[in-house]
């Protein structure tokens, strides 16, 4: 995850990560922007960013299964928005 994020940042991508991932990447000197989990209820979240056309690529590592999980909602919204 660290090298992928580092490469994306070096290519000029703005990388959004949730708190735990951001802490990991920051400890490896990779700067990312914090985005709240959908389940936290805070806005804006990733679904808002997708709806606003602010997201070009999603790397989503599922930890749970099901359409109602954050991961399921992100995947469904990304597919609907034609985001790889």
Residue frames as qw, qx, qy, qz and C-alpha x, y, z in Angstrom:
[[0.000, 0.885, 0.466, 0.000, 0.00, 0.00, 0.00],
 [0.328, -0.765, 0.075, 0.550, 2.80, 2.40, 0.84],
 [0.353, -0.207, 0.562, 0.719, 4.58, 2.12, -2.51],
 [0.189, 0.579, 0.699, 0.375, 1.34, 2.33, -4.50],
 [0.124, -0.924, -0.324, 0.160, 0.32, 5.49, -2.65],
 [0.388, -0.618, 0.256, 0.634, 3.80, 6.96, -2.96],
 [0.352, 0.108, 0.660, 0.655, 3.76, 6.36, -6.72],
 [0.085, 0.755, 0.609, 0.227, 0.32, 7.93, -7.13],
 [0.240, -0.896, -0.124, 0.353, 1.32, 11.01, -5.13],
 [0.415, -0.428, 0.424, 0.682, 4.55, 11.35, -7.13],
 [0.269, 0.326, 0.693, 0.584, 2.49, 11.29, -10.35],
 [0.097, -0.135, -0.044, -0.985, 0.42, 14.19, -9.06],
 [0.465, -0.470, -0.676, -0.324, -2.66, 12.36, -7.85],
 [0.349, -0.435, 0.387, -0.734, -4.45, 13.64, -4.76],
 [0.486, -0.076, -0.870, 0.027, -4.85, 10.58, -2.55],
 [0.553, -0.464, 0.134, -0.679, -7.71, 10.36, -0.04],
 [0.499, 0.025, -0.848, 0.176, -7.43, 7.87, 2.81],
 [0.639, -0.669, -0.280, -0.257, -9.29, 7.03, 5.98],
 [0.382, -0.849, 0.307, -0.198, -7.68, 7.65, 9.36],
 [0.843, -0.347, 0.391, 0.126, -5.86, 4.33, 9.84],
 [0.784, 0.406, 0.235, 0.405, -4.45, 4.25, 6.32],
 [0.172, 0.918, -0.083, 0.349, -3.45, 7.89, 6.58],
 [0.557, -0.753, 0.348, -0.045, -1.54, 7.21, 9.80],
 [0.879, -0.050, 0.376, 0.289, 0.32, 4.32, 8.16],
 [0.618, 0.620, 0.185, 0.446, 1.21, 6.32, 5.06],
 [0.091, -0.954, 0.140, -0.250, 2.21, 9.41, 7.05],
 [0.716, -0.585, 0.364, 0.116, 4.61, 7.26, 9.07],
 [0.748, 0.079, 0.452, 0.480, 6.26, 6.44, 5.72],
 [0.132, -0.470, 0.163, 0.857, 6.34, 10.10, 4.61],
 [0.065, 0.333, 0.729, 0.594, 3.45, 9.78, 2.15],
 [0.173, 0.199, 0.294, -0.919, 1.09, 12.75, 2.39],
 [0.077, -0.403, -0.831, -0.375, -2.62, 12.04, 1.89],
 [0.328, -0.274, 0.034, -0.904, -5.89, 13.86, 2.49],
 [0.159, 0.098, 0.882, -0.433, -8.20, 12.54, 5.19],
 [0.507, -0.170, -0.434, -0.725, -11.66, 11.32, 4.19],
 [0.496, -0.192, 0.612, -0.585, -14.18, 10.05, 6.71],
 [0.042, 0.108, 0.984, 0.135, -15.68, 6.59, 6.55],
 [0.384, -0.352, -0.491, -0.698, -19.30, 6.50, 5.41],
 [0.610, -0.448, -0.652, 0.042, -20.23, 4.71, 8.63],
 [0.344, -0.172, -0.392, 0.836, -18.84, 7.60, 10.69],
 [0.054, 0.803, 0.589, -0.074, -21.68, 9.78, 9.43],
 [0.197, -0.678, 0.073, 0.705, -19.43, 12.80, 8.81],
 [0.606, 0.699, 0.329, 0.190, -19.55, 14.72, 5.55],
 [0.743, 0.421, -0.320, -0.411, -18.08, 15.02, 3.05],
 [0.724, -0.252, 0.641, 0.049, -17.32, 11.35, 2.61],
 [0.277, -0.190, 0.763, 0.553, -16.20, 9.35, -0.41],
 [0.302, 0.563, 0.759, 0.125, -19.74, 9.09, -1.79],
 [0.085, 0.912, 0.170, -0.363, -19.98, 12.89, -1.80],
 [0.191, -0.611, 0.520, 0.566, -16.64, 13.17, -3.59],
 [0.336, 0.149, 0.847, 0.384, -17.78, 10.64, -6.22],
 [0.227, 0.764, 0.600, -0.066, -21.07, 12.49, -6.74],
 [0.001, 0.916, -0.034, -0.400, -19.18, 15.77, -7.17],
 [0.772, 0.615, -0.060, 0.147, -16.87, 14.29, -9.83],
 [0.159, -0.877, 0.443, -0.100, -13.79, 14.63, -7.61],
 [0.662, -0.344, 0.665, 0.037, -12.66, 10.99, -7.81],
 [0.531, 0.572, -0.483, -0.398, -10.94, 9.40, -10.84],
 [0.617, 0.199, -0.760, 0.044, -9.77, 6.08, -9.40],
 [0.679, -0.535, 0.248, -0.437, -10.70, 4.01, -6.36],
 [0.477, 0.236, -0.827, 0.182, -8.54, 1.42, -4.66],
 [0.666, -0.410, 0.143, -0.606, -10.90, -0.24, -2.20],
 [0.298, 0.222, -0.912, 0.174, -9.69, -3.07, 0.01],
 [0.694, -0.412, -0.258, -0.531, -12.74, -4.89, 1.36],
 [0.000, 0.309, -0.825, 0.474, -12.64, -6.15, 4.91],
 [0.463, 0.212, 0.709, -0.489, -16.29, -7.20, 5.14],
 [0.047, 0.185, 0.799, 0.570, -18.86, -8.45, 2.66],
 [0.073, 0.661, 0.719, -0.205, -22.29, -7.16, 1.81],
 [0.229, 0.644, 0.371, 0.629, -23.92, -4.28, 0.01],
 [0.326, -0.902, -0.223, -0.176, -24.53, -2.29, 3.20],
 [0.697, -0.419, -0.006, 0.582, -20.88, -2.11, 4.26],
 [0.003, -0.833, 0.179, 0.524, -18.85, 1.01, 3.47],
 [0.270, -0.309, 0.757, 0.508, -16.90, -1.08, 0.97],
 [0.327, 0.434, 0.822, 0.169, -20.06, -2.31, -0.75],
 [0.170, 0.889, 0.321, -0.280, -21.51, 1.18, -1.00],
 [0.117, -0.716, 0.409, 0.554, -18.26, 2.55, -2.41],
 [0.307, -0.065, 0.841, 0.442, -18.02, -0.21, -5.03],
 [0.293, 0.628, 0.720, 0.035, -21.66, 0.18, -6.09],
 [0.088, 0.915, 0.114, -0.376, -21.36, 3.96, -6.34],
 [0.213, -0.565, 0.571, 0.556, -18.07, 3.73, -8.25],
 [0.349, 0.199, 0.847, 0.348, -19.55, 1.28, -10.76],
 [0.226, 0.798, 0.549, -0.101, -22.54, 3.57, -11.26],
 [0.012, 0.923, -0.107, -0.369, -20.22, 6.52, -11.84],
 [0.846, 0.501, -0.052, 0.176, -17.97, 4.47, -14.17],
 [0.113, -0.850, 0.494, -0.145, -14.93, 4.95, -11.96],
 [0.802, 0.211, -0.549, 0.099, -12.29, 2.23, -12.16]]
